[in-house]
Amino acid sequence: MKNQWVSFRILDVYIPDPLKILMDLHGRDILQGKVIDLSDNGTEKEAFLVVEVEGMAQPVIVPAGRILDPA
């Protein structure tokens, strides 16, 4: 099999940790979603947004201060 191209699922990788692979490949990708809830910390910079992203099974939580320009 040496020098042959192969296909496999990320979850089947033994080393490195599959999370490391995802971060290396997609850590700087930009996601878009709809805000469905937010925390109430009193200041906008410290608030967290709950965002629904198409294709993801559960919403993601993002610090409000890390949101890029509105989509």
PyMOL commands that set and color helices and strands:
alter all, ss='L'
color gray80, all
select helices_A, chain A and resi 10-12+18-26+44-46+64-66
alter helices_A, ss='H'
color red, helices_A
select strands_A, chain A and resi 34-38+48-52+60-63
alter strands_A, ss='S'
color yellow, strands_A
deselect
rebuild
show_as cartoon
